Amino acid sequence: MNGAELLVRVADLNVGGAGDTLLTVGLGSCVAIVLHDAQACVAGMAHVLLPGPALSRRQENPAKCPQTAVPALLERMAQRGARPRRVTARITGGASMFGGLTPPGTVHMGERNVVASREALRSAGLPLIGEDVGADYGRTVRVRVADGRMEISSVLHGIRIL
């Protein structure tokens, strides 16, 4: 089966099937939340921008923050045969891109996004089976839906499989 490369932009989400690859580029302080149902061969990815809806002037986009992105992903995945009890989660991103420019002790947006993403997954009852978060560098993420392989790459740190 020939699939597509499905681009997930900032404050966006997408769901793919067996032959598809989900891709997001330029994760800095944002977090990519990846959900996968191996049995249904369905995966979803959200590129969340903010740790909570209160920080957004406009709240109609569910992909902006984890609290709304996770339920939206689960709903779209269910339409393709996924079942929440089989879904596993991984997250990446949440970097502190300009940490050296802020006062010591400051909680950076990336860290806030990671904490909010973990909480949204916990609230949805989804097991977090892997993460590559924090540090001070951007990431690009590719997820091969067929087997759930998650490839995280960065210019200075190469490729990591999660």
Secondary structure, DSSP 8 states (H G I E B T S, - for coil): ----EEE--TTEEEEE-TT-EEEEEEESSSEEEEEEETTTTEEEEEEE--S-GGG-S----GGGSHHHHHHHHHHHHHTTT--GGG-EEEEEE---TTGGGS-TT---HHHHHHHHHHHHHHHTT--EEEEEE-SS--EEEEEETTTTEEEEEETTTEEEE-
